[in-house]
C-alpha cells in the first residue's frame, strides 16, 4: 500500500519534469515558437493529470480509513 502511494505521489513530478524537458528543447519545438511538437499545447494536460492524481490520493486515504 505504501509503495502504491509513493508511486502515485512521485509519478506526476517525474512526468512534469519529462514534459518540461521535452518541450524546452529545439528538437521537439522544431526551432519555431509554439508551432512545433503538439502545437505547444502539451502543457494543457498537466491540470487534468493533477486532478486525477488528487482524486486517486483521496480514494486511497478514504479506503485506508475504512480498515
C-alpha positions as CSV (number, residue, x, y, z in Angstrom):
1,X,0.0,0.0,0.0
2,X,2.8,2.4,0.8
3,X,4.6,1.5,-2.4
4,X,1.4,2.4,-4.4
5,X,1.1,5.7,-2.5
6,X,4.7,6.5,-3.2
7,X,4.1,5.7,-6.9
8,X,1.0,7.9,-7.0
9,X,2.8,10.8,-5.4
10,X,6.1,10.5,-7.3
11,X,4.8,9.9,-10.8
12,X,3.4,13.3,-11.5
13,X,6.6,15.0,-10.6
14,X,8.6,12.8,-13.0
15,X,6.0,13.3,-15.7
16,X,6.0,17.0,-15.3
17,X,9.8,17.1,-15.5
18,X,9.8,15.0,-18.6
19,X,7.2,17.1,-20.4
20,X,9.1,20.3,-19.5
21,X,12.4,19.0,-20.7
22,X,10.8,17.7,-23.9
23,X,9.2,21.0,-24.7
24,X,12.1,23.2,-23.9
25,X,14.5,21.6,-26.5
26,X,14.8,22.7,-30.0
27,X,14.4,19.2,-31.3
28,X,10.8,19.0,-30.1
29,X,9.8,22.6,-31.0
30,X,11.5,22.4,-34.4
31,X,13.1,25.8,-33.7
32,X,9.9,27.8,-34.0
33,X,8.0,29.2,-31.1
34,X,4.8,27.3,-30.3
35,X,4.4,25.7,-33.7
36,X,6.4,22.6,-33.1
37,X,5.6,19.4,-31.2
38,X,1.8,19.2,-30.4
39,X,1.5,22.9,-31.2
40,X,2.8,23.9,-27.7
41,X,-0.4,22.6,-26.0
42,X,1.1,19.6,-24.2
43,X,1.2,21.6,-21.0
44,X,-2.6,21.7,-21.1
45,X,-2.7,18.1,-19.9
46,X,-1.0,18.9,-16.6
47,X,-4.1,20.3,-14.8
48,X,-6.1,17.1,-15.9
49,X,-3.3,14.9,-14.6
50,X,-3.2,16.8,-11.3
51,X,-7.0,16.3,-10.8
52,X,-6.6,12.6,-11.5
53,X,-3.8,12.2,-9.0
54,X,-5.6,14.2,-6.3
55,X,-8.8,12.1,-6.8
56,X,-6.7,8.9,-6.6
57,X,-5.0,10.1,-3.4
58,X,-8.3,10.9,-1.8
59,X,-9.7,7.5,-2.7
60,X,-6.6,5.8,-1.2
61,X,-6.9,7.8,2.0
62,X,-10.6,7.1,2.4
63,X,-10.1,3.4,1.7
64,X,-7.3,3.4,4.4
65,X,-9.6,4.9,7.0
66,X,-12.3,2.2,6.4
67,X,-10.0,-0.6,7.7
